């Protein structure tokens, strides 16, 4: 029997936020699941959610004309997926495919985009978490590129 998945407030992305901040961020939250092989995001579709991955693995892919999909990065439980909701025109820039079954929270973008008058600390707290995630992913991509170049020598 699989162990129970942790609740929303225990996801690494939200740790350290007050219960009021989590409630504000999660004003539109859904639990979602995807079987292996399913697309979570499709390039060009409306970017409507931030996914907090709870279990499984996701491949971020870019379709190269004449060559098909190329994996750019792999995400796992504890990671976030989908940042295109941050900037107009709010369209996904990549495909995201479940490599194995995925369980996640989908947070509605409308709750995340604008500042909340009731929680003025929410926007900076959310922005810092997003920046931290972007920095960590940039470091992972750098390490992956280093491995490619080292292997080619």
C-alpha distance (Angstrom), angle and dihedral (degrees) to the residues before:
residue distance angle dihedral
X1 . . .
X2 3.82 . .
X3 3.78 117.8 .
X4 3.81 115.0 -107.6
X5 3.78 116.0 -94.5
X6 3.81 117.5 -114.1
X7 3.81 119.3 -103.6
X8 3.80 122.9 -103.4
X9 3.81 97.3 -92.7
X10 3.82 91.2 56.0
X11 3.81 94.6 58.1
X12 3.84 108.0 116.4
X13 3.82 91.3 -122.2
X14 3.82 91.6 60.7
X15 3.81 100.6 37.1
X16 3.78 111.7 124.3
X17 3.78 95.9 26.7
X18 3.78 118.0 120.3
X19 3.82 118.3 -109.5
X20 3.83 87.9 -108.8
X21 3.81 91.6 54.2
X22 3.81 92.3 48.3
X23 3.80 89.5 49.0
X24 3.82 91.2 51.3
X25 3.82 93.0 47.8
X26 3.79 90.8 46.7
X27 3.80 97.4 49.6
X28 3.82 85.4 122.5
X29 3.82 109.3 28.2
X30 3.79 129.8 151.7
X31 3.78 132.3 -177.7
X32 3.80 108.1 -128.2
X33 3.79 135.3 -177.6
X34 3.78 133.1 -167.2
X35 3.81 129.3 -167.4
X36 3.81 120.8 -128.2
X37 3.80 110.0 -74.7
X38 3.81 95.7 24.0
X39 3.80 121.4 129.2
X40 3.80 113.6 -120.5
X41 3.81 92.8 -178.8
X42 3.79 131.1 17.2
X43 3.80 121.3 -156.5
X44 3.81 110.4 -105.4
X45 3.81 96.5 19.6
X46 3.80 121.0 119.0
X47 3.82 112.7 -77.3
X48 3.79 102.4 -133.9
X49 3.82 107.2 150.7
X50 3.76 148.3 39.7
X51 3.79 109.3 -136.7
X52 3.80 120.0 -146.9
X53 3.79 104.1 -159.2
X54 3.82 113.3 -136.6
X55 3.80 100.9 173.0
X56 3.78 140.2 -5.8
X57 3.78 132.7 38.2
X58 3.81 131.7 -82.2
X59 3.80 130.0 -160.5
X60 3.82 118.2 -146.8
X61 3.78 107.5 -145.8
X62 3.78 138.2 -173.2
X63 3.79 120.7 -162.8
X64 3.80 111.2 -128.4
X65 3.82 111.4 -156.4
X66 3.78 110.4 -108.2
X67 3.81 92.3 6.1
X68 3.79 105.3 62.4
X69 3.81 128.0 -137.2
X70 3.81 120.2 -9.3
X71 3.80 121.7 -163.3
X72 3.80 111.6 -124.5
X73 3.77 100.7 174.8
X74 3.79 143.2 -9.1
X75 3.81 122.9 -132.6
X76 3.80 128.6 -162.0
X77 3.80 141.5 -174.0
X78 3.81 110.3 -49.7
X79 3.82 93.4 32.8
X80 3.79 127.3 105.6
X81 3.78 125.1 -125.8
X82 3.78 128.8 -156.1
X83 3.78 125.7 31.5
X84 3.81 99.2 168.5
X85 3.82 90.6 95.7
X86 3.82 87.0 73.6
X87 3.82 97.4 71.9
X88 3.81 135.2 38.5
X89 2.95 134.1 -76.1
X90 3.85 81.9 41.3
X91 3.82 96.6 -144.3
X92 3.81 127.5 141.0
X93 3.81 112.9 -106.3
X94 3.82 96.3 -161.7
X95 3.77 142.1 27.5
X96 3.79 118.2 -108.7
X97 3.81 117.4 -157.3
X98 3.80 128.7 -171.7
X99 3.81 107.0 -119.5
X100 3.78 88.8 -172.9
X101 3.83 129.7 4.0
X102 3.81 110.4 -56.5
X103 3.80 131.6 -152.8
X104 3.81 117.2 -170.5
X105 3.77 147.0 153.9
X106 3.81 113.6 -115.9
X107 3.80 110.9 -151.9
X108 3.80 114.2 -160.5
X109 3.81 112.7 -115.5
X110 3.81 93.5 -136.9
X111 3.82 89.4 66.8
X112 3.80 91.6 49.3
X113 3.82 104.2 42.6
X114 3.79 104.6 65.0
X115 3.78 131.9 51.2
X116 3.76 116.0 -102.8
X117 3.82 115.1 -129.6
X118 3.81 89.4 -153.6
X119 3.83 92.3 54.3
X120 3.83 110.3 33.3
X121 3.84 91.5 171.7
X122 3.80 91.6 57.0
X123 3.80 97.4 81.5
X124 3.84 96.7 52.0
X125 3.81 91.4 42.7
X126 3.79 91.6 51.7
X127 3.82 92.1 43.7
X128 3.81 92.2 52.8
X129 3.81 91.6 50.4
X130 3.80 91.1 49.6
X131 3.81 91.2 48.4
X132 3.80 90.8 49.8
X133 3.81 90.6 51.6
X134 3.81 91.5 48.7
X135 3.80 91.6 49.2
X136 3.81 92.9 49.2
X137 3.80 91.1 48.7
X138 3.80 91.8 48.8
X139 3.81 89.0 52.9
X140 3.81 90.9 50.5
X141 3.80 91.2 50.6
X142 3.80 90.2 49.4
X143 3.78 90.7 52.6
X144 3.81 91.5 47.7
X145 3.81 91.0 51.6
X146 3.79 90.5 48.2
X147 3.82 89.4 54.3
X148 3.81 90.8 51.0
X149 3.78 93.5 50.3
X150 3.81 93.1 44.6
X151 3.82 91.8 49.9
X152 3.82 91.0 51.4
X153 3.84 93.6 59.7
